[in-house]
Amino acid sequence: MSRISEHAQLGQAYALAGRVDQAREVLHTLEDRARSTYVSPHHLAFVYTGLGEHELALELLEQAYDERAGAINGIRGSFLFVPLRAYPRFTALLEKMNLA
């Protein structure tokens, strides 16, 4: 697991624990890092999912699919995206990926 992935998951954990300021700090760190190296939108979606910003998380997952970001094909079974499973957009993305 990459350090970026671990950092993104930490951001989601902070958000779920109600430590929103720390989650946003992680998000800003990831966004700053993305200015100099590739950060998959998939990883940013972890934090936004934790923050409850589900539409933005879905947008980022769709972007990751468009970019063919490697980890995107694990979203169906990922516990990190459980809150998104009820959204038709998430189901549509799974269908587009032949994972439905």
Secondary structure as the mmCIF struct_conf table of DSSP 4:
data_model
#
loop_
_struct_conf.conf_type_id
_struct_conf.id
_struct_conf.beg_label_comp_id
_struct_conf.beg_label_asym_id
_struct_conf.beg_label_seq_id
_struct_conf.end_label_comp_id
_struct_conf.end_label_asym_id
_struct_conf.end_label_seq_id
HELX_RH_AL_P HELX_RH_AL_P1 ARG A 3 LEU A 16
TURN_TY1_P TURN_TY1_P1 ALA A 17 GLY A 18
HELX_RH_AL_P HELX_RH_AL_P2 VAL A 20 ARG A 33
TURN_TY1_P TURN_TY1_P2 ALA A 34 SER A 36
BEND BEND1 THR A 37 THR A 37
HELX_RH_AL_P HELX_RH_AL_P3 PRO A 41 GLY A 50
TURN_TY1_P TURN_TY1_P3 LEU A 51 GLY A 52
HELX_RH_AL_P HELX_RH_AL_P4 HIS A 54 GLU A 67
TURN_TY1_P TURN_TY1_P4 ARG A 68 ARG A 68
HELX_RH_3T_P HELX_RH_3T_P1 GLY A 70 GLY A 74
TURN_TY1_P TURN_TY1_P5 ILE A 75 GLY A 77
HELX_RH_3T_P HELX_RH_3T_P2 PHE A 79 LEU A 84
TURN_TY1_P TURN_TY1_P6 ARG A 85 ALA A 86
BEND BEND2 TYR A 87 TYR A 87
HELX_RH_AL_P HELX_RH_AL_P5 PRO A 88 LYS A 96
TURN_TY1_P TURN_TY1_P7 MET A 97 ASN A 98
#
